[in-house]
Amino acid sequence: MWRQPKTVWSVAFACVVAFMGIGLVDPILKPIADQLDATPSQVSLLFTSYMAVMGVAMLVTGWVSSRIGAKCTLLVGLAIIIVGAGLAGLQDSVGAIVGFRAVWGLGNALFIATALATIVNAARGSVAQAIILYEAALGLGIAAGPLVGGVLGSISWRGPFFGVSALMLLALVATWVTLPAANEKPHPTPISAPLKALRHRGLLTVGVTALLYNFGFFTLLAFTPFPLDMSAHGTGLVFFGWGLFLAVASVWIAPFVQRHVGTFAGMVGALLGFAVVLAVMAVWTEHKPVLVAGVVVAGGLLGINNTLITETVMKVSPVERGVASAAYSFVRFSGGAVAPWLAGRLGEESIHVPFWVGASAVVVSVAVLATGRSFLRTAFAAEDEEAGEAEPLATREEAEGVTVASA
């Protein structure tokens, strides 16, 4: 699995840097607010603009890549990230940073939507091994983002932005040199395909479930640094623990959970556990050890749920997996766009309320998932009959020839 061509490693490296962007700004939220005299809700717009643009852009990524090819799509996405991240670091107002963070989100959408298929097509070995490489890159990026953000942010809040821009420039050069141009004739995808896919009740149910639990996810990510009130380096270490546990849970714990309790029960258990963690953080918000422990534990629960729900998306809809992934990402990132601003605004009134709202949204997500269970039975039929007979995630995906998945 580890003896791969240069193409795979260059795209995997770019994936690490791309996924760093999710948590990279976490350690510098409070420094930005302090130095630019901004409120928590204003600074949290760095998440909102990034996620909103990335979600909307997911509707057109398939249309773009099916016309200009995977290599061009990757390079365009990387170039946009370089520009967006670099210019964000040069700004002196929160509004301008938020604007260029949105540009960054556009580039991320183009890159992420194409990266997995590229790795699977170029990798040696099985499809399952290629997916594990991708998941490893995803987990490493999510874990490294807060750590790098904390280290560079302790020097200056501008450091993380410039760091990502420089790393992405290296990734762009590596991808340009190592990735061959596709020889296949393009098969254009209609721009309306993702929206039409949402007519399927099962896919829509899973998407709305993800939208709601993302309220909790991004409340944790975007608001916790304020009551935590630590240095950029300290906050980075806390969220490094969160990302590391998320990565471990995504790759190793989620398949174990699926084999022993099933996909549906695994998702419900992880979501309810996450709701409990947020409720505990709501009660003891003034106690830093509780917040630190809550952040790290939540990483594991989110890792389990993310992996299980992604497999469900790939199986529940009759449309092509790339189209299903784009439709699902569009819906779920809506939660990621609204939650950071809402949490910051509520937190200006009471530091406890954002966590209560996040916990409530996650509980509602479980209710939504339960109402659509009949439409999802094709995804969990085997698990419902006998959880112990469920196959590991990687084995199923290999058998089905998965080449596209949601990040």
C-alpha positions in Angstrom: 0.0 0.0 0.0 2.9 2.4 0.8 4.7 1.8 -2.5 2.8 4.3 -4.6 3.7 6.4 -7.6 4.7 10.1 -7.2 1.2 11.2 -8.4 -0.5 9.6 -5.4 1.9 11.1 -2.9 1.7 14.6 -4.4 -2.1 14.6 -4.4 -2.1 13.1 -0.9 0.2 15.8 0.3 -2.1 18.4 -1.2 -5.1 16.7 0.6 -3.3 17.1 4.0 -2.8 20.8 3.4 -6.3 21.3 2.1 -7.9 19.6 5.1 -5.6 21.6 7.4 -7.8 24.6 6.4 -10.7 23.4 8.4 -9.1 23.8 11.8 -6.2 26.0 11.0 -7.9 29.2 12.0 -9.1 27.8 15.3 -6.1 28.9 17.4 -6.1 32.4 15.9 -9.8 33.2 16.3 -9.3 34.9 19.7 -6.1 36.7 18.7 -7.8 38.1 15.6 -10.7 39.3 17.7 -8.4 40.9 20.2 -6.1 42.6 17.7 -8.8 43.7 15.2 -11.3 44.7 17.9 -13.9 42.2 16.7 -16.7 40.3 18.4 -16.9 36.4 18.5 -19.7 36.4 16.0 -17.7 38.6 13.5 -14.6 36.4 13.8 -16.7 33.2 13.4 -17.6 34.4 9.9 -14.2 33.0 8.9 -15.9 29.6 9.2 -19.2 30.7 7.8 -17.9 32.2 4.5 -15.5 29.3 4.0 -18.2 26.6 4.5 -21.0 28.5 2.7 -19.0 29.0 -0.5 -17.6 25.5 -0.3 -21.1 24.0 0.0 -22.6 26.0 -2.9 -19.5 25.3 -5.0 -20.0 21.6 -4.5 -23.0 21.9 -6.9 -20.8 22.8 -9.8 -17.6 20.8 -9.1 -18.8 17.8 -11.1 -19.9 20.0 -14.0 -16.4 21.6 -14.0 -14.3 18.5 -13.6 -16.3 16.6 -16.2 -15.4 19.2 -18.8 -11.8 20.3 -18.1 -10.6 17.1 -16.5 -9.3 16.1 -13.1 -5.8 17.5 -13.4 -7.0 21.0 -14.5 -9.6 21.0 -11.7 -7.1 20.1 -9.1 -4.7 22.8 -10.3 -7.3 25.5 -10.5 -8.5 24.6 -7.0 -5.0 24.7 -5.6 -4.3 28.1 -7.3 -7.4 29.6 -5.9 -6.5 28.4 -2.4 -3.0 30.0 -2.8 -4.5 33.3 -3.7 -7.3 33.2 -1.1 -5.1 32.2 1.8 -2.3 34.6 0.9 -4.5 37.6 0.4 -6.4 36.8 3.7 -3.1 37.1 5.6 -2.5 40.6 4.2 -5.8 42.1 5.4 -6.3 44.5 8.3 -10.1 44.1 8.8 -12.2 41.1 9.7 -14.5 41.7 6.8 -11.7 41.5 4.2 -10.3 38.3 5.8 -13.8 36.8 5.7 -14.0 37.6 2.0 -10.8 36.0 1.1 -11.6 33.0 3.3 -14.6 32.5 1.0 -12.3 32.5 -2.0 -10.3 29.8 -0.1 -13.5 27.8 0.3 -14.1 27.9 -3.5 -10.7 26.5 -4.2 -11.1 23.8 -1.5 -14.4 22.6 -3.1 -12.8 22.2 -6.5 -9.8 20.3 -5.1 -11.6 18.1 -2.5 -14.3 17.0 -4.9 -11.6 15.6 -7.3 -8.8 14.4 -5.1 -10.2 11.0 -4.0 -11.1 9.9 -7.5 -7.6 10.9 -8.6 -5.9 8.9 -5.9 -8.0 5.8 -6.5 -7.3 5.9 -10.2 -3.6 6.4 -9.8 -2.8 4.2 -6.9 -1.3 0.7 -6.9 -3.1 -2.0 -5.1 -6.8 -2.3 -4.2 -9.4 0.4 -4.1 -9.7 -0.1 -0.4 -6.0 0.6 0.1 -6.3 3.8 -1.9 -9.2 4.9 0.2 -7.3 4.2 3.4 -4.5 6.5 2.0 -7.0 9.2 1.4 -8.6 8.8 4.8 -5.1 8.9 6.3 -4.3 12.2 4.5 -7.7 13.6 5.6 -7.1 12.7 9.2 -3.5 14.0 9.2 -4.7 17.3 7.7 -7.5 17.8 10.2 -5.1 16.9 13.1 -2.3 19.0 11.9 -4.4 22.1 11.1 -4.8 23.4 14.7 -1.3 22.4 15.6 0.3 24.4 12.7 -2.2 27.2 13.3 -1.1 27.4 16.9 2.6 27.4 16.2 2.4 30.0 13.4 -0.3 31.9 15.2 1.9 32.3 18.3 4.2 34.4 16.0 1.4 36.3 14.3 -2.2 35.6 13.4 -1.2 36.2 9.8 1.2 33.2 9.9 -1.2 30.4 9.3 -2.6 32.1 6.2 0.8 32.6 4.7 1.8 29.1 5.7 -1.1 27.4 3.9 -0.4 29.6 0.8 3.2 28.5 0.7 2.5 24.8 1.3 -0.2 24.8 -1.4 2.3 26.3 -3.9 4.5 23.3 -3.3 1.5 21.0 -3.7 0.5 22.8 -7.0 4.0 22.3 -8.5 4.1 18.7 -7.4 0.7 17.9 -8.8 1.5 19.7 -12.1 4.7 17.7 -12.5 3.6 14.3 -11.4 -0.1 14.0 -12.5 -0.5 13.0 -16.1 -3.3 14.5 -18.2 -6.3 12.2 -18.7 -6.6 10.4 -22.1 -10.3 9.6 -21.7 -12.9 11.5 -23.5 -14.9 13.8 -21.0 -18.5 12.9 -20.2 -20.1 16.2 -19.1 -22.3 16.1 -16.0 -25.4 18.3 -16.0 -25.1 21.2 -13.6 -28.6 20.4 -12.2 -27.7 16.8 -11.3 -26.9 17.3 -7.5 -30.2 19.2 -6.9 -32.2 16.6 -8.8 -30.5 13.9 -6.6 -32.0 15.5 -3.5 -35.4 14.4 -4.6 -34.4 11.0 -3.3 -35.8 10.8 0.2 -33.0 8.7 1.6 -30.3 11.0 0.4 -32.2 14.1 1.6 -32.7 12.5 5.0 -29.0 11.8 5.4 -28.1 15.3 4.2 -30.5 17.0 6.7 -29.1 14.8 9.4 -25.6 16.0 8.6 -26.8 19.6 8.4 -28.1 19.4 12.0 -25.2 17.6 13.5 -22.8 20.1 11.8 -24.5 22.7 14.1 -22.8 20.9 17.0 -19.6 20.2 15.1 -19.0 23.8 14.2 -20.2 25.2 17.5 -17.4 23.1 19.0 -14.9 24.2 16.4 -15.7 27.9 16.1 -16.9 28.9 19.6 -14.9 26.8 22.1 -11.7 28.8 21.7 -13.4 31.8 23.3 -14.4 30.3 26.7 -11.3 28.2 26.5 -9.3 31.4 26.5 -5.8 30.0 25.9 -2.8 31.1 23.9 -2.8 30.3 20.2 -0.3 27.5 20.8 -2.3 26.0 23.7 -5.6 26.1 21.7 -3.7 24.5 18.8 -2.6 21.6 21.0 -6.1 21.0 22.3 -7.6 20.9 18.8 -4.7 18.8 17.6 -5.9 16.2 20.1 -9.4 16.5 18.7 -8.2 16.0 15.1 -5.9 13.1 16.0 -8.7 11.3 17.7 -11.1 12.1 14.8 -8.5 10.6 12.4 -8.0 7.4 14.5 -11.8 6.9 14.9 -12.5 7.5 11.2 -9.9 4.9 10.0 -10.0 2.2 12.7 -12.8 2.6 15.2 -15.6 3.2 12.7 -15.2 -0.2 10.9 -15.1 -1.9 14.3 -18.3 -0.2 15.4 -20.0 -1.1 12.1 -19.1 -4.8 12.4 -20.4 -5.1 16.0 -23.4 -2.8 16.2 -24.3 -1.9 12.6 -24.2 1.3 10.6 -27.5 2.8 11.8 -27.0 2.0 15.5 -23.4 3.2 15.2 -24.5 6.6 13.8 -27.2 7.0 16.4 -24.8 6.1 19.2 -22.1 8.5 18.0 -24.5 11.3 17.6 -26.2 10.9 21.0 -22.8 10.6 22.6 -21.8 13.9 20.9 -24.9 15.5 22.2 -24.1 14.5 25.7 -20.6 15.9 25.4 -22.0 19.2 24.2 -24.4 19.2 27.1 -21.7 18.6 29.6 -19.7 21.4 28.1 -22.7 23.7 28.4 -23.1 23.0 32.1 -19.4 23.3 33.0 -18.3 26.0 30.4 -16.2 27.9 33.0 -14.1 24.8 33.7 -11.2 24.5 31.2 -10.4 20.8 31.9 -14.0 19.9 31.0 -13.8 21.9 27.7 -10.5 20.3 26.8 -11.7 16.8 27.5 -15.0 17.5 25.7 -13.2 18.7 22.6 -11.0 15.6 22.4 -13.8 13.1 23.1 -16.0 14.8 20.6 -13.3 14.2 17.9 -13.6 10.4 18.3 -17.4 10.5 18.2 -17.4 12.7 15.1 -14.8 10.5 13.4 -17.1 7.4 13.8 -20.2 9.3 12.6 -18.4 10.9 9.6 -17.2 7.6 8.2 -20.4 5.8 8.7 -22.6 8.5 7.3 -20.3 8.9 4.3 -20.7 5.2 3.4 -24.4 5.6 3.8 -24.4 8.5 1.3 -22.5 6.3 -1.2 -25.1 3.5 -0.9 -28.5 5.0 -0.3 -29.1 6.9 -3.5 -29.5 5.4 -7.0 -27.6 8.3 -8.6 -23.8 8.3 -9.4 -21.7 8.5 -6.3 -20.0 11.7 -7.3 -23.4 13.3 -7.8 -24.7 12.0 -4.5 -21.6 13.2 -2.7 -22.0 16.7 -4.2 -25.6 16.9 -3.2 -25.0 15.7 0.3 -22.0 18.1 0.8 -24.1 21.0 -0.4 -26.8 20.3 2.3 -24.5 19.5 5.2 -22.2 22.5 4.7 -25.2 24.7 5.2 -25.1 23.7 8.8 -21.4 24.5 8.9 -22.0 27.9 7.4 -24.8 29.0 9.8 -23.5 27.4 13.1 -20.3 29.4 13.6 -22.0 32.8 13.3 -25.0 31.7 15.4 -22.8 30.3 18.1 -20.7 33.5 18.3 -23.8 35.7 18.4 -25.4 33.6 21.2 -22.1 33.4 23.0 -22.0 37.2 23.3 -25.1 36.9 25.5 -24.2 33.7 27.4 -21.2 31.4 27.0 -23.4 28.4 27.9 -26.2 28.8 25.3 -24.2 27.9 22.1 -23.4 24.5 23.5 -27.0 23.9 24.5 -28.2 24.9 21.0 -25.5 22.6 19.5 -26.6 19.7 21.6 -30.2 20.2 20.8 -29.5 20.3 17.1 -27.6 17.0 17.3 -30.5 15.4 19.1 -32.9 16.6 16.4 -30.5 15.1 13.8 -31.0 11.7 15.4 -34.8 12.2 15.2 -34.5 13.1 11.5 -32.4 10.1 10.8 -34.9 7.8 12.5 -37.9 9.2 10.5 -36.1 8.2 7.3 -35.0 4.8 8.3 -37.4 3.0 6.0 -35.8 4.9 3.1 -32.4 4.0 4.3 -33.0 0.3 4.8 -31.1 -0.6 1.6 -28.0 0.8 3.3 -28.4 -1.0 6.6 -30.5 -4.1 5.8 -27.7 -6.6 6.6 -26.7 -4.8 9.8 -30.3 -4.7 11.1 -30.6 -8.5 10.5 -27.3 -9.4 12.1 -24.8 -6.8 13.1 -22.0 -9.3 13.4 -22.2 -10.2 9.7 -21.6 -6.6 8.5 -18.5 -6.3 6.4 -15.8 -3.8 7.1 -16.1 -0.4 5.3 -13.1 -0.9 3.2 -14.1 -4.3 2.0 -17.6 -3.1 0.9 -16.2 -0.1 -0.9 -13.7 -2.2 -2.7 -16.4 -4.6 -3.8 -18.6 -1.8 -5.0 -15.7 0.0 -6.8 -16.1 3.3 -4.9 -14.1 6.1 -6.6 -15.7 9.1 -5.1 -16.6 10.0 -1.5 -17.5 13.0 0.5 -14.8 14.6 2.6 
